Amino acid sequence: MKKTYSIEVDCANCASKMEVAAKQTEGVKDAVVNFMTLKMNVEFEEGQDPKQVMKAVLRNCKKVEDDCEIYF
């Protein structure tokens, strides 16, 4: 399952850090962050609950960029 989320991030470097953090989150198969459109595309592993996984993604992203936001 793939979903797209709106994000709030200050710079392209921060967006790159968010992408890495999202990819390292359990339950995420792949993630791509586009700074220009302020969107995060996430592909979830089979059988995962997107809402629960995205809570973990947000926690991990805030570890690398504390003022970022993901709207889900």
ROMAR-863818 format. One record per residue: z, x, y of N, C-alpha, C in turn; residue in one letter. Coordinates in Angstrom, 3 decimals, padded with zeros to 6 digits, always signed. Atoms other than C-alpha are relative to their C-alpha. Layout:
BEGIN
+----------+----------+----------+----------+----------+----------+----------+----------+----------+------+
|      n.w |      n.u |      n.v |     ca.w |     ca.u |     ca.v |      c.w |      c.u |      c.v | resn |
+----------+----------+----------+----------+----------+----------+----------+----------+----------+------+
|        Z |        X |        Y |        Z |        X |        Y |        Z |        X |        Y |    a |
...
+----------+----------+----------+----------+----------+----------+----------+----------+----------+------+
end
This chain:
BEGIN
+----------+----------+----------+----------+----------+----------+----------+----------+----------+------+
|      n.w |      n.u |      n.v |     ca.w |     ca.u |     ca.v |      c.w |      c.u |      c.v | resn |
+----------+----------+----------+----------+----------+----------+----------+----------+----------+------+
| +000.000 | +000.843 | -001.178 | +000.000 | +000.000 | +000.000 | +000.000 | +000.883 | +001.235 |    m |
| +000.069 | -000.724 | -001.270 | -000.915 | +001.252 | +003.466 | +000.382 | -000.947 | +001.136 |    k |
| -000.378 | +000.774 | -001.187 | +000.570 | +000.083 | +006.762 | -000.116 | +000.893 | +001.224 |    k |
| +000.095 | -000.711 | -001.270 | +000.145 | +001.046 | +010.401 | +001.139 | -000.460 | +000.902 |    t |
| -001.147 | +000.270 | -000.868 | +003.082 | +001.287 | +012.806 | -000.241 | +000.597 | +001.374 |    y |
| +000.017 | -000.543 | -001.355 | +003.283 | +001.739 | +016.560 | +001.168 | +000.970 | +000.127 |    s |
| -001.050 | -000.997 | -000.196 | +005.260 | +004.794 | +017.604 | +000.124 | +000.313 | +001.483 |    i |
| -000.215 | -000.513 | -001.357 | +006.702 | +006.246 | +020.787 | +000.419 | +001.448 | -000.150 |    e |
| -000.266 | -001.433 | +000.097 | +006.562 | +010.017 | +021.081 | -000.577 | +000.666 | +001.254 |    v |
| +000.323 | -000.598 | -001.292 | +006.288 | +012.376 | +024.063 | -001.172 | +000.975 | +000.011 |    d |
| +001.049 | -001.021 | -000.022 | +003.812 | +015.048 | +022.988 | -000.647 | +000.142 | -001.377 |    c |
| +000.741 | -000.181 | +001.249 | +001.280 | +016.038 | +020.338 | +000.790 | +000.848 | -000.998 |    a |
| -000.807 | -000.845 | +000.889 | +003.597 | +018.714 | +018.938 | +001.093 | -000.826 | -000.670 |    n |
| -001.033 | +000.875 | +000.551 | +006.345 | +016.131 | +018.465 | -000.606 | -000.953 | -001.036 |    c |
| +000.686 | +000.881 | +000.944 | +003.862 | +013.799 | +016.763 | -000.273 | +000.733 | -001.307 |    a |
| +000.243 | -000.813 | +001.191 | +002.975 | +016.602 | +014.368 | +001.280 | +000.173 | -000.816 |    s |
| -001.288 | -000.119 | +000.694 | +006.658 | +017.119 | +013.535 | +000.378 | -001.308 | -000.690 |    k |
| -000.281 | +001.311 | +000.603 | +007.022 | +013.376 | +012.913 | -000.840 | -000.206 | -001.258 |    m |
| +000.878 | +000.144 | +001.156 | +004.057 | +013.456 | +010.530 | +000.547 | +000.771 | -001.196 |    e |
| -000.567 | -000.817 | +001.073 | +005.595 | +016.275 | +008.495 | +001.264 | -000.654 | -000.556 |    v |
| -001.241 | +000.643 | +000.437 | +008.966 | +014.501 | +008.384 | -000.288 | -001.256 | -000.809 |    a |
| +000.355 | +001.223 | +000.728 | +007.343 | +011.244 | +007.274 | -000.530 | +000.336 | -001.388 |    a |
| +000.586 | -000.390 | +001.287 | +005.371 | +012.975 | +004.507 | +001.063 | +000.473 | -000.984 |    k |
| -001.054 | -000.526 | +000.859 | +008.575 | +014.527 | +003.165 | +001.005 | -001.065 | -000.427 |    q |
| -000.923 | +001.083 | +000.310 | +010.335 | +011.156 | +002.915 | -000.314 | -000.580 | -001.372 |    t |
| +000.163 | +000.591 | +001.325 | +010.896 | +009.775 | -000.566 | -000.600 | -001.398 | +000.127 |    e |
| +000.665 | +001.295 | -000.034 | +008.620 | +006.803 | -001.203 | -001.290 | +000.000 | +000.797 |    g |
| +001.228 | -000.121 | -000.795 | +005.847 | +008.028 | +001.117 | -001.003 | +000.849 | -000.789 |    v |
| +001.072 | -000.732 | +000.671 | +002.603 | +009.044 | -000.569 | -000.753 | +000.870 | +000.996 |    k |
| +000.683 | -000.744 | -001.054 | +000.896 | +010.097 | +002.670 | +000.314 | -000.642 | +001.345 |    d |
| -000.228 | +000.511 | -001.356 | +001.363 | +009.738 | +006.421 | -000.862 | +000.780 | +000.980 |    a |
| +000.809 | -000.619 | -001.053 | -000.832 | +010.419 | +009.440 | +000.476 | -000.569 | +001.332 |    v |
| -000.413 | +000.412 | -001.334 | +000.368 | +010.320 | +013.047 | -001.114 | +000.359 | +000.976 |    v |
| +001.020 | -000.216 | -001.014 | -002.179 | +009.919 | +015.833 | +000.662 | -000.120 | +001.367 |    n |
| -000.663 | -000.006 | -001.311 | -000.717 | +010.939 | +019.192 | -000.807 | -000.764 | +001.047 |    f |
| +000.852 | +000.658 | -001.003 | -003.692 | +009.587 | +021.164 | +000.147 | -001.520 | -000.028 |    m |
| -000.122 | +001.458 | +000.115 | -003.302 | +006.033 | +019.825 | +001.442 | -000.450 | -000.159 |    t |
| -001.419 | +000.280 | +000.252 | +000.484 | +006.258 | +019.258 | +000.164 | -000.914 | -001.217 |    l |
| -000.069 | +000.742 | +001.254 | +000.081 | +005.015 | +015.690 | +000.378 | +000.940 | -001.139 |    k |
| -000.321 | -000.714 | +001.235 | +001.494 | +006.127 | +012.356 | -000.531 | -000.833 | -001.160 |    m |
| +000.513 | +000.644 | +001.202 | -000.427 | +005.253 | +009.201 | +000.763 | +000.560 | -001.191 |    n |
| -000.826 | -000.414 | +001.132 | +001.748 | +005.338 | +006.096 | -000.532 | -000.633 | -001.275 |    v |
| +000.346 | +000.491 | +001.329 | +000.696 | +005.047 | +002.470 | +001.247 | +000.167 | -000.869 |    e |
| -001.228 | +000.000 | +000.786 | +003.608 | +004.108 | +000.231 | -000.292 | +000.234 | -001.474 |    f |
| +000.115 | -000.163 | +001.446 | +004.146 | +005.118 | -003.386 | +000.127 | -001.369 | -000.662 |    e |
| +000.003 | +001.260 | +000.740 | +003.682 | +002.353 | -005.950 | +001.424 | -000.506 | -000.244 |    e |
| -001.283 | +000.639 | +000.274 | +006.614 | -000.064 | -006.184 | +001.067 | +000.196 | +001.066 |    g |
| -000.986 | -000.249 | -001.054 | +008.337 | +001.038 | -002.959 | +000.043 | -001.166 | +000.991 |    q |
| -000.183 | +001.019 | -001.032 | +009.740 | -001.394 | -000.375 | -000.272 | +000.653 | +001.359 |    d |
| +000.345 | -000.651 | -001.274 | +008.023 | -000.464 | +002.918 | +001.115 | -000.034 | +001.042 |    p |
| -001.065 | +000.089 | -001.010 | +010.934 | -001.686 | +005.074 | +001.090 | +001.037 | -000.248 |    k |
| -001.046 | -000.970 | +000.329 | +013.468 | +000.477 | +003.239 | -000.499 | +001.430 | +000.195 |    q |
| +000.566 | -001.339 | -000.152 | +011.183 | +003.501 | +003.162 | -000.134 | +000.351 | +001.483 |    v |
| +000.180 | -000.280 | -001.423 | +010.441 | +003.175 | +006.888 | +001.323 | +000.271 | +000.707 |    m |
| -001.314 | -000.328 | -000.565 | +014.157 | +003.190 | +007.696 | +000.307 | +001.472 | -000.249 |    k |
| -000.209 | -001.412 | +000.331 | +014.349 | +006.552 | +005.908 | -000.952 | +000.893 | +000.793 |    a |
| +000.966 | -000.758 | -000.801 | +011.187 | +007.750 | +007.686 | +000.530 | +000.155 | +001.429 |    v |
| -000.525 | -000.071 | -001.367 | +012.730 | +006.902 | +011.066 | +001.178 | +000.970 | +000.087 |    l |
| -001.137 | -000.941 | +000.008 | +015.954 | +008.747 | +010.178 | -000.503 | +001.445 | -000.045 |    r |
| +000.521 | -001.364 | +000.118 | +013.959 | +011.830 | +009.140 | -000.733 | +000.436 | +001.261 |    n |
| +000.718 | -000.335 | -001.228 | +011.762 | +011.695 | +012.241 | +000.968 | +000.290 | +001.136 |    c |
| -000.986 | -000.221 | -001.071 | +014.803 | +011.463 | +014.516 | +000.716 | +001.340 | -000.164 |    k |
| -000.592 | -001.328 | +000.211 | +016.114 | +014.682 | +012.921 | -000.827 | +001.082 | +000.678 |    k |
| +000.864 | -001.010 | -000.611 | +013.107 | +016.584 | +014.282 | -000.356 | -000.338 | +001.440 |    v |
| +000.325 | +000.437 | -001.361 | +012.469 | +014.536 | +017.439 | +000.890 | -001.196 | +000.330 |    e |
| -001.030 | +001.028 | -000.132 | +015.576 | +012.591 | +018.462 | -000.342 | -001.166 | +000.914 |    d |
| +000.331 | +001.116 | -000.886 | +013.913 | +010.467 | +021.147 | -001.276 | -000.761 | -000.422 |    d |
| +001.173 | +000.725 | +000.487 | +011.008 | +009.210 | +019.014 | +000.411 | -001.416 | -000.448 |    c |
| -000.261 | +001.364 | +000.472 | +010.688 | +005.572 | +017.938 | -001.175 | -000.456 | -000.853 |    e |
| +001.009 | +000.630 | +000.863 | +008.818 | +003.718 | +015.202 | +000.308 | -001.485 | +000.020 |    i |
| -000.197 | +001.439 | -000.075 | +008.312 | -000.010 | +015.590 | -000.512 | -000.668 | -001.262 |    y |
| +000.378 | +000.694 | +001.244 | +008.376 | -001.927 | +012.315 | +000.755 | -001.287 | -000.138 |    f |
+----------+----------+----------+----------+----------+----------+----------+----------+----------+------+
end
